[in-house]
Amino acid sequence: MRAAVVTEFGGPEVVRTMDWPEPVAGPGEVVVDVQVTDLIFVETAIRHGQHGGFFDVTPPYVPGNSLGGQVRTVGDGVDDSWIGKTVIGRTAGFGAHAEQAVVPVDSLLTVPDELNLETAVAAFGDGFTALLLEQLAPDLQGKEVLITAAAGGMGVLLVQLAHKAGAHVIGAARGQAKLDLVKAQGADVVIDYSEPGWEKSVLEAINGDGADVVFEGAGGKLGAAAFSTVKDGGWFSAHGAPSGGFAEYDEAEAERRGITVKGIRDLRADTTSVVISGVDVLERVLRVDLVPVIDRTFSLDELGKAHAAIENRSLLGKALIRVS
């Protein structure tokens, strides 16, 4: 079969399409004929060899995790009725950007007839994290909510959720086209965080009182600036790292000011006590609570170009990969 392979750690040019061994379903697994796959920013960092503490992988490897397609074969202990069904799911680690992929059956969901496969795949991964953050955060109704990286795949969904919850939403992104997109998703105020002192504009938009909740998806120094806008007793999630690392903040200051911080490790731990399922995501998509914005769909041979587009911040919303 054909697969997109990260041949070594490095830039987008290390991603090459080549022949790769066909996978075999083990017990509790299925093989899916992949049609569409998701792509998120962290995959570009993994390709560079970053985040080794979270993702243990050595080139050559087939990247990708979330996918959609038809079940081809099933392993031991899996009902044959899965064969031929149109599904979405996640691989156990990587391997989605290929013509076939192994998926644990307990991660599979049948795609409802009224939902197209591209929308289901686009909402699946980002929607899970967005709903987790929504559930962990305080009640958003009437609150001042700042969302950074608001024009990204998950940022768009968080803007939609906060707007529907009745929050006063401040969306921060880079450039007028992204600001226009964020505004269209329901943000009350949009702010360009490529402008110096943008955090002061955030405070001006909320009368200097500080944000009740910050969904921080940009990371690095942008994340540090976002942290400075949180009011005492507020809530802050540091879930994104496209700027090269997760948000920089002073833990002692957070404790002194009574700010609840949810870092990426906290979010992983919270999945054991806060239950969000793929069914929940699809239900919210069908209710039009989550409406993923798909900017471009690349072919499997263009996966390297898709990585470059994400890294260059040229996408408005999400990129998908069309495999077959």
Number of C-alpha atoms within 10 A of each C-alpha: 11 17 26 27 24 24 17 16 18 15 16 20 15 18 26 18 20 12 12 16 9 14 15 15 20 16 13 15 23 29 25 31 23 25 22 28 29 26 27 22 17 17 19 22 21 20 24 16 17 17 15 11 6 10 14 11 16 14 14 13 18 23 24 23 22 25 35 30 28 19 25 18 18 25 18 12 11 19 12 13 9 18 16 14 15 21 23 27 28 26 22 14 16 19 24 31 30 30 23 26 28 29 29 20 22 12 15 22 18 15 20 14 8 7 12 10 20 23 17 27 26 28 26 26 22 26 28 19 20 23 21 18 19 17 14 15 19 13 14 21 14 14 17 22 26 31 27 28 26 33 31 29 27 27 28 31 27 29 31 22 23 25 22 13 16 14 23 22 30 27 32 30 24 19 15 12 13 24 22 15 21 31 19 13 22 21 26 16 18 26 22 20 22 12 11 9 11 17 21 14 19 25 17 12 20 18 10 13 15 22 29 23 28 27 29 28 26 29 23 20 16 22 27 19 19 31 29 14 24 24 21 18 16 21 23 26 25 28 22 25 21 19 15 14 18 23 26 16 18 11 11 9 11 19 13 11 14 14 20 16 18 20 17 16 11 13 18 12 11 15 12 9 8 13 11 17 15 18 15 15 23 24 14 17 19 15 10 11 17 25 21 26 21 18 13 14 18 17 15 25 19 18 27 22 16 25 22 16 15 22 17 9 16 14 19 22 24 24 25 24 23 22 25 12
